[in-house]
Amino acid sequence: MKPSGEDQAAPAAGPWEECFQAAVQLALRAGQIIRKALTEEKRVSTKTSAADLVTETDHLVEDLIISELRERFPSHRSPFSLVHM
């Protein structure tokens, strides 16, 4: 007789599980910020040209993601570290 699912040990999390969970949580939080911004007036600026627009919401989401990743994974290096230091 095979053991039921409750009797079996949960599979061990892989080395990237914590990173994956952090990414999912941040994506959900970013989505909440974006959803809220859809009902608000936008302030728009440009990045490199008039066709390259960025909103205040873009900045909020980017800041959230970068700051949370730096806090949770201080030893990780990202391409953002060169741009936003």
PyRosetta script that sets phi, psi and omega in degrees:
from pyrosetta import init, pose_from_sequence

init()
pose = pose_from_sequence("MKPSGEDQAAPAAGPWEECFQAAVQLALRAGQIIRKALTEEKRVSTKTSAADLVTETDHLVEDLIISELRERFPSHRSPFSLVHM")
pose.set_psi(1, 133.1)
pose.set_omega(1, -179.1)
pose.set_phi(2, -80.2)
pose.set_psi(2, 142.8)
pose.set_omega(2, 177.0)
pose.set_phi(3, -68.8)
pose.set_psi(3, 149.8)
pose.set_omega(3, 178.5)
pose.set_phi(4, -74.2)
pose.set_psi(4, 166.4)
pose.set_omega(4, -180.0)
pose.set_phi(5, -58.3)
pose.set_psi(5, -30.6)
pose.set_omega(5, -179.1)
pose.set_phi(6, -70.2)
pose.set_psi(6, -28.9)
pose.set_omega(6, -178.0)
pose.set_phi(7, -81.3)
pose.set_psi(7, -19.4)
pose.set_omega(7, -178.0)
pose.set_phi(8, -83.8)
pose.set_psi(8, 143.7)
pose.set_omega(8, 176.7)
pose.set_phi(9, -69.7)
pose.set_psi(9, 147.0)
pose.set_omega(9, 177.0)
pose.set_phi(10, -67.0)
pose.set_psi(10, 143.2)
pose.set_omega(10, 179.4)
pose.set_phi(11, -63.5)
pose.set_psi(11, 144.7)
pose.set_omega(11, 179.9)
pose.set_phi(12, -66.8)
pose.set_psi(12, 140.3)
pose.set_omega(12, 178.7)
pose.set_phi(13, -72.6)
pose.set_psi(13, 139.6)
pose.set_omega(13, 178.6)
pose.set_phi(14, -71.9)
pose.set_psi(14, 172.5)
pose.set_omega(14, -177.0)
pose.set_phi(15, -65.3)
pose.set_psi(15, -19.7)
pose.set_omega(15, -178.5)
pose.set_phi(16, -100.8)
pose.set_psi(16, 2.8)
pose.set_omega(16, -176.5)
pose.set_phi(17, -58.5)
pose.set_psi(17, -44.9)
pose.set_omega(17, -179.6)
pose.set_phi(18, -62.9)
pose.set_psi(18, -40.8)
pose.set_omega(18, 178.2)
pose.set_phi(19, -64.9)
pose.set_psi(19, -43.1)
pose.set_omega(19, 179.4)
pose.set_phi(20, -60.9)
pose.set_psi(20, -47.2)
pose.set_omega(20, -180.0)
pose.set_phi(21, -62.4)
pose.set_psi(21, -40.5)
pose.set_omega(21, 177.5)
pose.set_phi(22, -62.2)
pose.set_psi(22, -43.0)
pose.set_omega(22, 179.9)
pose.set_phi(23, -63.0)
pose.set_psi(23, -42.1)
pose.set_omega(23, 179.4)
pose.set_phi(24, -64.2)
pose.set_psi(24, -46.1)
pose.set_omega(24, 179.3)
pose.set_phi(25, -60.6)
pose.set_psi(25, -42.8)
pose.set_omega(25, 179.6)
pose.set_phi(26, -67.4)
pose.set_psi(26, -38.5)
pose.set_omega(26, 177.7)
pose.set_phi(27, -62.7)
pose.set_psi(27, -39.9)
pose.set_omega(27, 178.3)
pose.set_phi(28, -65.8)
pose.set_psi(28, -43.6)
pose.set_omega(28, 178.1)
pose.set_phi(29, -64.3)
pose.set_psi(29, -41.9)
pose.set_omega(29, 178.0)
pose.set_phi(30, -62.6)
pose.set_psi(30, -40.5)
pose.set_omega(30, 177.3)
pose.set_phi(31, -60.4)
pose.set_psi(31, -38.0)
pose.set_omega(31, 177.0)
pose.set_phi(32, -63.8)
pose.set_psi(32, -41.3)
pose.set_omega(32, 178.2)
pose.set_phi(33, -63.4)
pose.set_psi(33, -44.7)
pose.set_omega(33, -179.1)
pose.set_phi(34, -65.8)
pose.set_psi(34, -44.1)
pose.set_omega(34, 179.8)
pose.set_phi(35, -59.7)
pose.set_psi(35, -43.4)
pose.set_omega(35, 179.0)
pose.set_phi(36, -64.2)
pose.set_psi(36, -39.4)
pose.set_omega(36, -178.0)
pose.set_phi(37, -66.7)
pose.set_psi(37, -23.6)
pose.set_omega(37, -180.0)
pose.set_phi(38, -61.6)
pose.set_psi(38, -23.8)
pose.set_omega(38, -178.2)
pose.set_phi(39, -97.6)
pose.set_psi(39, -0.5)
pose.set_omega(39, -176.4)
pose.set_phi(40, -110.2)
pose.set_psi(40, 161.2)
pose.set_omega(40, 175.5)
pose.set_phi(41, -68.5)
pose.set_psi(41, 142.4)
pose.set_omega(41, -176.0)
pose.set_phi(42, -100.0)
pose.set_psi(42, 143.2)
pose.set_omega(42, 167.7)
pose.set_phi(43, -110.8)
pose.set_psi(43, 121.4)
pose.set_omega(43, -174.1)
pose.set_phi(44, -116.8)
pose.set_psi(44, 138.1)
pose.set_omega(44, 173.0)
pose.set_phi(45, -129.6)
pose.set_psi(45, -179.7)
pose.set_omega(45, 179.5)
pose.set_phi(46, -114.5)
pose.set_psi(46, 156.1)
pose.set_omega(46, 176.6)
pose.set_phi(47, -96.3)
pose.set_psi(47, -86.1)
pose.set_omega(47, -175.1)
pose.set_phi(48, -102.2)
pose.set_psi(48, -19.4)
pose.set_omega(48, 179.4)
pose.set_phi(49, -156.6)
pose.set_psi(49, 171.4)
pose.set_omega(49, -180.0)
pose.set_phi(50, -62.6)
pose.set_psi(50, -23.0)
pose.set_omega(50, 179.7)
pose.set_phi(51, -87.0)
pose.set_psi(51, -9.4)
pose.set_omega(51, -176.6)
pose.set_phi(52, -104.6)
pose.set_psi(52, 81.4)
pose.set_omega(52, -173.9)
pose.set_phi(53, -87.7)
pose.set_psi(53, 149.9)
pose.set_omega(53, 176.3)
pose.set_phi(54, -141.8)
pose.set_psi(54, 137.0)
pose.set_omega(54, -179.7)
pose.set_phi(55, -103.5)
pose.set_psi(55, 167.5)
pose.set_omega(55, 175.4)
pose.set_phi(56, -59.9)
pose.set_psi(56, -34.8)
pose.set_omega(56, 177.7)
pose.set_phi(57, -63.3)
pose.set_psi(57, -40.6)
pose.set_omega(57, 176.5)
pose.set_phi(58, -56.7)
pose.set_psi(58, -45.3)
pose.set_omega(58, 179.6)
pose.set_phi(59, -64.4)
pose.set_psi(59, -42.5)
pose.set_omega(59, 179.6)
pose.set_phi(60, -61.0)
pose.set_psi(60, -46.2)
pose.set_omega(60, -178.9)
pose.set_phi(61, -66.0)
pose.set_psi(61, -44.1)
pose.set_omega(61, 179.1)
pose.set_phi(62, -61.7)
pose.set_psi(62, -45.6)
pose.set_omega(62, 178.9)
pose.set_phi(63, -62.0)
pose.set_psi(63, -41.4)
pose.set_omega(63, 177.7)
pose.set_phi(64, -58.5)
pose.set_psi(64, -51.5)
pose.set_omega(64, -175.8)
pose.set_phi(65, -63.5)
pose.set_psi(65, -48.1)
pose.set_omega(65, -177.9)
pose.set_phi(66, -64.7)
pose.set_psi(66, -46.1)
pose.set_omega(66, -177.5)
pose.set_phi(67, -66.1)
pose.set_psi(67, -40.4)
pose.set_omega(67, 179.0)
pose.set_phi(68, -66.4)
pose.set_psi(68, -41.6)
pose.set_omega(68, 179.2)
pose.set_phi(69, -66.0)
pose.set_psi(69, -40.2)
pose.set_omega(69, 177.5)
pose.set_phi(70, -63.7)
pose.set_psi(70, -38.7)
pose.set_omega(70, -179.6)
pose.set_phi(71, -70.0)
pose.set_psi(71, -44.8)
pose.set_omega(71, -176.4)
pose.set_phi(72, -76.7)
pose.set_psi(72, -30.3)
pose.set_omega(72, -175.7)
pose.set_phi(73, -132.9)
pose.set_psi(73, 66.7)
pose.set_omega(73, -174.1)
pose.set_phi(74, -62.2)
pose.set_psi(74, -22.8)
pose.set_omega(74, -178.5)
pose.set_phi(75, -87.9)
pose.set_psi(75, -8.7)
pose.set_omega(75, 179.8)
pose.set_phi(76, -79.4)
pose.set_psi(76, 142.9)
pose.set_omega(76, 177.5)
pose.set_phi(77, -109.7)
pose.set_psi(77, 139.3)
pose.set_omega(77, -180.0)
pose.set_phi(78, -131.4)
pose.set_psi(78, 165.8)
pose.set_omega(78, 175.6)
pose.set_phi(79, -62.9)
pose.set_psi(79, -23.6)
pose.set_omega(79, 179.4)
pose.set_phi(80, -68.4)
pose.set_psi(80, -26.5)
pose.set_omega(80, -175.7)
pose.set_phi(81, -61.0)
pose.set_psi(81, -28.9)
pose.set_omega(81, 179.0)
pose.set_phi(82, -80.0)
pose.set_psi(82, -29.4)
pose.set_omega(82, -175.7)
pose.set_phi(83, -88.1)
pose.set_psi(83, -39.6)
pose.set_omega(83, -169.2)
pose.set_phi(84, -107.5)
pose.set_psi(84, 22.8)
pose.set_omega(84, -178.7)
pose.set_phi(85, -85.4)
pose.dump_pdb("model.pdb")
